[in-house]
């Protein structure tokens, strides 16, 4: 008598996890690639799509367990769309012509992310802890983040002095470099937490309800890496994506380890510091 070979529960579980991983990747990655690069077309479509999906899933008993993650994608798509609408306006873009304007631009960008994410998550029954917006292991976090921040700040000073002649800027001595430290620090400390909240804090615990932690860490890292994809900078694309993948895996481990957005936000912000000297030299020039 021939016995039928049925898939084991472990195999079924792996298949289910793989399918959910790909579904979440398609939702998050698709939102980043389409809404981020084709904001005029998808700026309204994607938030409406995820909002409608959340409404229907929340009303369906068999699918209700997916309502929380669907709501997170709705918030994600809405914030990206609103962010584009605000930052692409001529009045906000005009702020980038000065150092003080650069700082104000980052304040606006961070506010456009933090305010709606927090308000919408709290309105749906979420908590600050579900977004990693808590103290966590602050001693460990600062013990790692502060040295990383200082090292990359010093590296940015070296980069600035090396690049200054190519921008036709002279007299880039220590006093001038130190005068830029407040601008670099503020911009970095605003930029990092914003990205950590949007790409990791909003999703990690919600992914955890469906996937193993290793998978959720990788998933959030891939979506974060896709956010750096810019067609006009294709020549630098591979390097930027690889750096984002490596950095993202480190950031998510740090967020998990400290149970807070603070340390990973500081570290991610620090990694952007070497980029800003080029922007600042362009302004000075």
Short mmCIF file of the C-alpha atoms (twelve columns), coordinates in Angstrom:
data_MODEL
# 
_entry.id   MODEL 
# 
loop_
_atom_site.group_PDB 
_atom_site.id 
_atom_site.type_symbol 
_atom_site.label_atom_id 
_atom_site.label_alt_id 
_atom_site.label_comp_id 
_atom_site.label_asym_id 
_atom_site.label_seq_id 
_atom_site.Cartn_x 
_atom_site.Cartn_y 
_atom_site.Cartn_z 
_atom_site.pdbx_PDB_model_num 
ATOM 1   C CA . UNK A 1   0.000   0.000  0.000   1 
ATOM 2   C CA . UNK A 2   1.457   3.324  -1.066  1 
ATOM 3   C CA . UNK A 3   1.329   6.051  1.525   1 
ATOM 4   C CA . UNK A 4   0.799   9.644  0.455   1 
ATOM 5   C CA . UNK A 5   3.632   12.022 1.237   1 
ATOM 6   C CA . UNK A 6   2.245   15.068 2.964   1 
ATOM 7   C CA . UNK A 7   4.360   18.137 3.744   1 
ATOM 8   C CA . UNK A 8   5.525   18.257 7.335   1 
ATOM 9   C CA . UNK A 9   4.348   21.090 9.586   1 
ATOM 10  C CA . UNK A 10  7.922   22.450 9.546   1 
ATOM 11  C CA . UNK A 11  7.959   22.595 5.733   1 
ATOM 12  C CA . UNK A 12  4.544   24.257 5.687   1 
ATOM 13  C CA . UNK A 13  5.765   26.788 8.241   1 
ATOM 14  C CA . UNK A 14  8.854   27.604 6.179   1 
ATOM 15  C CA . UNK A 15  6.779   28.018 3.029   1 
ATOM 16  C CA . UNK A 16  4.356   30.277 4.865   1 
ATOM 17  C CA . UNK A 17  7.182   32.386 6.286   1 
ATOM 18  C CA . UNK A 18  8.817   32.643 2.861   1 
ATOM 19  C CA . UNK A 19  5.555   33.729 1.288   1 
ATOM 20  C CA . UNK A 20  4.922   36.356 3.957   1 
ATOM 21  C CA . UNK A 21  8.497   37.594 3.659   1 
ATOM 22  C CA . UNK A 22  8.081   38.114 -0.086  1 
ATOM 23  C CA . UNK A 23  4.645   39.706 0.356   1 
ATOM 24  C CA . UNK A 24  5.940   42.179 2.944   1 
ATOM 25  C CA . UNK A 25  9.006   42.878 0.797   1 
ATOM 26  C CA . UNK A 26  6.790   43.596 -2.205  1 
ATOM 27  C CA . UNK A 27  4.608   45.934 -0.134  1 
ATOM 28  C CA . UNK A 28  7.468   47.822 1.519   1 
ATOM 29  C CA . UNK A 29  9.891   47.765 -1.393  1 
ATOM 30  C CA . UNK A 30  7.197   48.624 -3.901  1 
ATOM 31  C CA . UNK A 31  6.095   51.585 -1.806  1 
ATOM 32  C CA . UNK A 32  9.653   52.895 -1.621  1 
ATOM 33  C CA . UNK A 33  10.488  52.393 -5.299  1 
ATOM 34  C CA . UNK A 34  7.225   53.661 -6.747  1 
ATOM 35  C CA . UNK A 35  6.065   56.291 -4.275  1 
ATOM 36  C CA . UNK A 36  9.583   57.616 -3.727  1 
ATOM 37  C CA . UNK A 37  10.488  57.920 -7.411  1 
ATOM 38  C CA . UNK A 38  7.041   58.384 -8.968  1 
ATOM 39  C CA . UNK A 39  5.426   60.459 -6.244  1 
ATOM 40  C CA . UNK A 40  3.192   62.425 -8.625  1 
ATOM 41  C CA . UNK A 41  1.521   59.232 -9.854  1 
ATOM 42  C CA . UNK A 42  1.529   57.051 -6.756  1 
ATOM 43  C CA . UNK A 43  1.385   59.731 -4.084  1 
ATOM 44  C CA . UNK A 44  -2.332  59.178 -3.608  1 
ATOM 45  C CA . UNK A 45  -2.806  55.694 -5.036  1 
ATOM 46  C CA . UNK A 46  -0.654  53.753 -2.546  1 
ATOM 47  C CA . UNK A 47  -2.011  55.282 0.697   1 
ATOM 48  C CA . UNK A 48  -5.546  54.791 -0.586  1 
ATOM 49  C CA . UNK A 49  -4.760  51.195 -1.569  1 
ATOM 50  C CA . UNK A 50  -3.293  50.278 1.819   1 
ATOM 51  C CA . UNK A 51  -6.000  52.220 3.652   1 
ATOM 52  C CA . UNK A 52  -8.722  50.329 1.811   1 
ATOM 53  C CA . UNK A 53  -6.882  47.034 2.349   1 
ATOM 54  C CA . UNK A 54  -6.675  47.743 6.077   1 
ATOM 55  C CA . UNK A 55  -10.394 48.531 6.243   1 
ATOM 56  C CA . UNK A 56  -11.365 45.311 4.469   1 
ATOM 57  C CA . UNK A 57  -8.889  43.121 6.375   1 
ATOM 58  C CA . UNK A 58  -9.898  44.593 9.724   1 
ATOM 59  C CA . UNK A 59  -13.524 43.695 9.010   1 
ATOM 60  C CA . UNK A 60  -12.665 40.122 8.024   1 
ATOM 61  C CA . UNK A 61  -12.294 37.697 10.926  1 
ATOM 62  C CA . UNK A 62  -10.015 35.216 9.084   1 
ATOM 63  C CA . UNK A 63  -7.654  38.017 7.965   1 
ATOM 64  C CA . UNK A 64  -7.851  40.327 10.947  1 
ATOM 65  C CA . UNK A 65  -4.449  39.247 12.253  1 
ATOM 66  C CA . UNK A 66  -2.928  41.024 9.241   1 
ATOM 67  C CA . UNK A 67  -4.664  44.318 10.000  1 
ATOM 68  C CA . UNK A 68  -1.862  45.752 12.151  1 
ATOM 69  C CA . UNK A 69  0.874   45.214 9.566   1 
ATOM 70  C CA . UNK A 70  -1.417  46.477 6.802   1 
ATOM 71  C CA . UNK A 71  -2.058  49.613 8.830   1 
ATOM 72  C CA . UNK A 72  1.721   50.075 9.176   1 
ATOM 73  C CA . UNK A 73  2.065   49.976 5.381   1 
ATOM 74  C CA . UNK A 74  -0.719  52.542 5.127   1 
ATOM 75  C CA . UNK A 75  1.129   54.867 7.508   1 
ATOM 76  C CA . UNK A 76  4.390   54.214 5.648   1 
ATOM 77  C CA . UNK A 77  2.920   55.029 2.227   1 
ATOM 78  C CA . UNK A 78  1.078   58.087 3.524   1 
ATOM 79  C CA . UNK A 79  4.166   59.536 5.234   1 
ATOM 80  C CA . UNK A 80  6.347   59.036 2.153   1 
ATOM 81  C CA . UNK A 81  3.732   60.727 -0.016  1 
ATOM 82  C CA . UNK A 82  3.232   63.679 2.339   1 
ATOM 83  C CA . UNK A 83  6.986   63.980 2.754   1 
ATOM 84  C CA . UNK A 84  7.405   64.351 -1.009  1 
ATOM 85  C CA . UNK A 85  4.571   66.832 -1.231  1 
ATOM 86  C CA . UNK A 86  6.168   69.031 1.435   1 
ATOM 87  C CA . UNK A 87  9.852   68.711 0.552   1 
ATOM 88  C CA . UNK A 88  9.398   69.054 -3.203  1 
ATOM 89  C CA . UNK A 89  7.715   72.427 -2.848  1 
ATOM 90  C CA . UNK A 90  9.779   75.367 -4.102  1 
ATOM 91  C CA . UNK A 91  9.630   77.187 -0.770  1 
ATOM 92  C CA . UNK A 92  11.115  74.236 1.145   1 
ATOM 93  C CA . UNK A 93  13.676  73.432 -1.553  1 
ATOM 94  C CA . UNK A 94  14.820  77.030 -1.425  1 
ATOM 95  C CA . UNK A 95  16.017  76.498 2.146   1 
ATOM 96  C CA . UNK A 96  18.913  74.391 0.862   1 
ATOM 97  C CA . UNK A 97  20.741  77.486 -0.359  1 
ATOM 98  C CA . UNK A 98  22.152  78.313 3.104   1 
ATOM 99  C CA . UNK A 99  23.522  76.540 6.168   1 
ATOM 100 C CA . UNK A 100 20.700  77.716 8.427   1 
ATOM 101 C CA . UNK A 101 18.247  76.718 5.726   1 
ATOM 102 C CA . UNK A 102 19.800  73.243 5.562   1 
ATOM 103 C CA . UNK A 103 19.153  72.792 9.275   1 
ATOM 104 C CA . UNK A 104 15.588  74.097 8.963   1 
ATOM 105 C CA . UNK A 105 15.012  71.754 6.017   1 
ATOM 106 C CA . UNK A 106 16.009  68.792 8.193   1 
ATOM 107 C CA . UNK A 107 13.771  70.000 11.029  1 
ATOM 108 C CA . UNK A 108 10.814  70.080 8.636   1 
ATOM 109 C CA . UNK A 109 11.707  66.695 7.125   1 
ATOM 110 C CA . UNK A 110 11.989  65.069 10.550  1 
ATOM 111 C CA . UNK A 111 8.723   66.636 11.726  1 
ATOM 112 C CA . UNK A 112 6.882   65.432 8.618   1 
ATOM 113 C CA . UNK A 113 7.947   61.867 9.489   1 
ATOM 114 C CA . UNK A 114 7.712   61.815 13.279  1 
ATOM 115 C CA . UNK A 115 4.405   63.625 13.764  1 
ATOM 116 C CA . UNK A 116 2.148   61.520 11.494  1 
ATOM 117 C CA . UNK A 117 3.800   58.202 12.367  1 
ATOM 118 C CA . UNK A 118 3.369   58.752 16.104  1 
ATOM 119 C CA . UNK A 119 -0.130  60.204 15.890  1 
ATOM 120 C CA . UNK A 120 -1.481  57.568 13.498  1 
ATOM 121 C CA . UNK A 121 0.042   54.641 15.404  1 
ATOM 122 C CA . UNK A 122 -1.257  55.919 18.747  1 
ATOM 123 C CA . UNK A 123 -4.685  56.528 17.199  1 
ATOM 124 C CA . UNK A 124 -4.803  52.865 16.157  1 
ATOM 125 C CA . UNK A 125 -3.995  51.578 19.639  1 
ATOM 126 C CA . UNK A 126 -0.221  51.391 19.282  1 
ATOM 127 C CA . UNK A 127 2.284   52.575 21.873  1 
ATOM 128 C CA . UNK A 128 5.574   54.458 21.922  1 
ATOM 129 C CA . UNK A 129 7.249   51.192 22.853  1 
ATOM 130 C CA . UNK A 130 5.903   49.521 19.709  1 
ATOM 131 C CA . UNK A 131 7.881   52.140 17.751  1 
ATOM 132 C CA . UNK A 132 11.028  51.712 19.908  1 
ATOM 133 C CA . UNK A 133 10.509  55.300 21.082  1 
ATOM 134 C CA . UNK A 134 11.690  54.619 24.591  1 
ATOM 135 C CA . UNK A 135 14.788  54.879 26.765  1 
ATOM 136 C CA . UNK A 136 15.771  51.241 26.523  1 
ATOM 137 C CA . UNK A 137 19.326  50.340 27.486  1 
ATOM 138 C CA . UNK A 138 20.540  53.920 27.263  1 
ATOM 139 C CA . UNK A 139 23.978  53.309 28.796  1 
ATOM 140 C CA . UNK A 140 24.851  50.636 26.255  1 
ATOM 141 C CA . UNK A 141 23.357  52.626 23.408  1 
ATOM 142 C CA . UNK A 142 25.244  55.834 24.145  1 
ATOM 143 C CA . UNK A 143 28.403  53.855 24.878  1 
ATOM 144 C CA . UNK A 144 28.335  52.676 21.277  1 
ATOM 145 C CA . UNK A 145 26.725  55.641 19.524  1 
ATOM 146 C CA . UNK A 146 28.730  58.541 20.952  1 
ATOM 147 C CA . UNK A 147 32.195  57.205 19.911  1 
ATOM 148 C CA . UNK A 148 30.833  56.317 16.447  1 
ATOM 149 C CA . UNK A 149 29.398  59.819 16.093  1 
ATOM 150 C CA . UNK A 150 32.635  61.535 17.145  1 
ATOM 151 C CA . UNK A 151 34.805  59.400 14.875  1 
ATOM 152 C CA . UNK A 152 32.648  60.103 11.822  1 
ATOM 153 C CA . UNK A 153 32.507  63.791 12.697  1 
ATOM 154 C CA . UNK A 154 36.321  63.880 12.657  1 
ATOM 155 C CA . UNK A 155 36.360  61.921 9.385   1 
ATOM 156 C CA . UNK A 156 34.040  64.514 7.869   1 
ATOM 157 C CA . UNK A 157 36.473  67.280 8.844   1 
ATOM 158 C CA . UNK A 158 39.274  65.461 7.013   1 
ATOM 159 C CA . UNK A 159 37.068  64.963 3.954   1 
ATOM 160 C CA . UNK A 160 36.164  68.636 3.950   1 
ATOM 161 C CA . UNK A 161 39.760  69.787 3.997   1 
ATOM 162 C CA . UNK A 162 40.717  67.339 1.245   1 
ATOM 163 C CA . UNK A 163 37.810  68.278 -1.023  1 
ATOM 164 C CA . UNK A 164 37.871  72.056 -0.488  1 
ATOM 165 C CA . UNK A 165 40.436  72.820 -3.264  1 
ATOM 166 C CA . UNK A 166 38.364  70.969 -5.873  1 
ATOM 167 C CA . UNK A 167 35.438  73.269 -5.030  1 
ATOM 168 C CA . UNK A 168 37.604  76.369 -5.295  1 
ATOM 169 C CA . UNK A 169 37.290  77.058 -1.565  1 
ATOM 170 C CA . UNK A 170 40.421  78.284 0.192   1 
ATOM 171 C CA . UNK A 171 41.284  78.839 3.805   1 
ATOM 172 C CA . UNK A 172 39.555  75.723 5.080   1 
ATOM 173 C CA . UNK A 173 41.485  75.584 8.319   1 
ATOM 174 C CA . UNK A 174 40.607  74.188 11.706  1 
ATOM 175 C CA . UNK A 175 38.551  77.234 12.844  1 
ATOM 176 C CA . UNK A 176 36.369  77.051 9.734   1 
ATOM 177 C CA . UNK A 177 35.933  73.288 10.049  1 
ATOM 178 C CA . UNK A 178 35.021  73.526 13.732  1 
ATOM 179 C CA . UNK A 179 32.474  76.233 12.942  1 
ATOM 180 C CA . UNK A 180 30.625  73.678 10.820  1 
ATOM 181 C CA . UNK A 181 30.448  71.090 13.614  1 
ATOM 182 C CA . UNK A 182 27.122  72.383 15.013  1 
ATOM 183 C CA . UNK A 183 25.486  72.287 11.567  1 
ATOM 184 C CA . UNK A 184 26.792  68.805 10.823  1 
ATOM 185 C CA . UNK A 185 25.787  67.494 14.242  1 
ATOM 186 C CA . UNK A 186 22.256  68.906 14.200  1 
ATOM 187 C CA . UNK A 187 21.533  67.726 10.673  1 
ATOM 188 C CA . UNK A 188 22.852  64.236 11.419  1 
ATOM 189 C CA . UNK A 189 20.964  63.916 14.720  1 
ATOM 190 C CA . UNK A 190 17.762  64.913 12.960  1 
ATOM 191 C CA . UNK A 191 18.236  62.691 9.924   1 
ATOM 192 C CA . UNK A 192 19.154  59.409 11.624  1 
ATOM 193 C CA . UNK A 193 16.204  58.927 14.011  1 
ATOM 194 C CA . UNK A 194 13.777  59.905 11.264  1 
ATOM 195 C CA . UNK A 195 15.013  57.104 9.004   1 
ATOM 196 C CA . UNK A 196 15.153  54.603 11.858  1 
ATOM 197 C CA . UNK A 197 11.564  55.319 12.853  1 
ATOM 198 C CA . UNK A 198 10.171  55.114 9.339   1 
ATOM 199 C CA . UNK A 199 12.025  52.037 8.087   1 
ATOM 200 C CA . UNK A 200 12.566  50.034 11.280  1 
ATOM 201 C CA . UNK A 201 10.724  51.326 14.337  1 
ATOM 202 C CA . UNK A 202 7.375   51.330 12.554  1 
ATOM 203 C CA . UNK A 203 7.740   47.749 11.279  1 
ATOM 204 C CA . UNK A 204 9.998   45.536 13.394  1 
ATOM 205 C CA . UNK A 205 7.537   44.477 16.094  1 
ATOM 206 C CA . UNK A 206 4.760   44.164 13.528  1 
ATOM 207 C CA . UNK A 207 6.883   41.897 11.320  1 
ATOM 208 C CA . UNK A 208 7.783   39.876 14.422  1 
ATOM 209 C CA . UNK A 209 4.189   38.678 14.709  1 
ATOM 210 C CA . UNK A 210 4.641   36.719 11.465  1 
ATOM 211 C CA . UNK A 211 8.347   36.076 10.888  1 
ATOM 212 C CA . UNK A 212 11.452  35.007 12.828  1 
ATOM 213 C CA . UNK A 213 13.592  37.897 14.005  1 
ATOM 214 C CA . UNK A 214 16.373  37.093 11.567  1 
ATOM 215 C CA . UNK A 215 13.918  37.433 8.700   1 
ATOM 216 C CA . UNK A 216 12.405  40.653 10.027  1 
ATOM 217 C CA . UNK A 217 15.868  42.169 10.445  1 
ATOM 218 C CA . UNK A 218 16.769  41.292 6.868   1 
ATOM 219 C CA . UNK A 219 13.414  42.458 5.525   1 
ATOM 220 C CA . UNK A 220 13.633  45.889 7.140   1 
ATOM 221 C CA . UNK A 221 17.234  46.217 5.948   1 
ATOM 222 C CA . UNK A 222 16.383  45.438 2.319   1 
ATOM 223 C CA . UNK A 223 13.535  47.960 2.255   1 
ATOM 224 C CA . UNK A 224 15.832  50.557 3.822   1 
ATOM 225 C CA . UNK A 225 18.507  49.851 1.180   1 
ATOM 226 C CA . UNK A 226 15.933  50.282 -1.581  1 
ATOM 227 C CA . UNK A 227 15.242  53.780 -0.270  1 
ATOM 228 C CA . UNK A 228 18.648  54.943 -1.547  1 
ATOM 229 C CA . UNK A 229 17.888  53.859 -5.114  1 
ATOM 230 C CA . UNK A 230 17.975  56.964 -7.302  1 
ATOM 231 C CA . UNK A 231 18.015  56.365 -11.088 1 
ATOM 232 C CA . UNK A 232 19.941  59.573 -11.781 1 
ATOM 233 C CA . UNK A 233 22.839  58.344 -9.638  1 
ATOM 234 C CA . UNK A 234 23.072  54.886 -11.176 1 
ATOM 235 C CA . UNK A 235 26.874  54.923 -11.263 1 
ATOM 236 C CA . UNK A 236 27.007  55.114 -7.463  1 
ATOM 237 C CA . UNK A 237 23.961  52.908 -6.951  1 
ATOM 238 C CA . UNK A 238 25.626  49.565 -6.228  1 
ATOM 239 C CA . UNK A 239 27.998  51.012 -3.651  1 
ATOM 240 C CA . UNK A 240 25.218  52.967 -1.940  1 
ATOM 241 C CA . UNK A 241 22.958  49.902 -1.731  1 
ATOM 242 C CA . UNK A 242 25.743  47.703 -0.352  1 
ATOM 243 C CA . UNK A 243 26.652  50.283 2.284   1 
ATOM 244 C CA . UNK A 244 22.978  50.616 3.211   1 
ATOM 245 C CA . UNK A 245 22.606  46.841 3.521   1 
ATOM 246 C CA . UNK A 246 25.619  46.466 5.791   1 
ATOM 247 C CA . UNK A 247 24.747  49.554 7.819   1 
ATOM 248 C CA . UNK A 248 21.111  48.560 8.030   1 
ATOM 249 C CA . UNK A 249 21.925  45.150 9.497   1 
ATOM 250 C CA . UNK A 250 24.110  46.806 12.128  1 
ATOM 251 C CA . UNK A 251 21.489  49.447 12.933  1 
ATOM 252 C CA . UNK A 252 18.693  46.927 13.361  1 
ATOM 253 C CA . UNK A 253 20.825  44.753 15.648  1 
ATOM 254 C CA . UNK A 254 21.643  47.812 17.728  1 
ATOM 255 C CA . UNK A 255 17.970  48.777 17.948  1 
ATOM 256 C CA . UNK A 256 17.080  45.262 19.044  1 
ATOM 257 C CA . UNK A 257 19.928  45.090 21.552  1 
ATOM 258 C CA . UNK A 258 19.119  48.427 23.200  1 
ATOM 259 C CA . UNK A 259 15.331  48.161 22.672  1 
ATOM 260 C CA . UNK A 260 15.360  51.795 21.613  1 
ATOM 261 C CA . UNK A 261 15.672  54.018 18.565  1 
ATOM 262 C CA . UNK A 262 18.195  56.326 20.250  1 
ATOM 263 C CA . UNK A 263 21.512  54.550 19.602  1 
ATOM 264 C CA . UNK A 264 20.700  53.329 16.091  1 
ATOM 265 C CA . UNK A 265 19.350  56.777 15.201  1 
ATOM 266 C CA . UNK A 266 22.562  58.470 16.331  1 
ATOM 267 C CA . UNK A 267 24.734  55.931 14.503  1 
ATOM 268 C CA . UNK A 268 22.760  56.152 11.276  1 
ATOM 269 C CA . UNK A 269 22.846  59.932 11.433  1 
ATOM 270 C CA . UNK A 270 26.610  59.765 11.986  1 
ATOM 271 C CA . UNK A 271 27.088  57.740 8.803   1 
ATOM 272 C CA . UNK A 272 25.553  60.602 6.795   1 
ATOM 273 C CA . UNK A 273 27.909  63.230 8.237   1 
ATOM 274 C CA . UNK A 274 30.691  62.668 5.642   1 
ATOM 275 C CA . UNK A 275 28.144  63.395 2.892   1 
ATOM 276 C CA . UNK A 276 27.240  66.856 4.155   1 
ATOM 277 C CA . UNK A 277 30.694  68.488 3.760   1 
ATOM 278 C CA . UNK A 278 30.182  68.201 -0.008  1 
ATOM 279 C CA . UNK A 279 26.817  69.959 0.321   1 
ATOM 280 C CA . UNK A 280 28.302  72.626 2.586   1 
ATOM 281 C CA . UNK A 281 31.296  73.232 0.305   1 
ATOM 282 C CA . UNK A 282 28.846  73.708 -2.557  1 
ATOM 283 C CA . UNK A 283 26.981  76.314 -0.494  1 
ATOM 284 C CA . UNK A 284 30.189  78.085 0.525   1 
ATOM 285 C CA . UNK A 285 31.442  78.080 -3.044  1 
# 
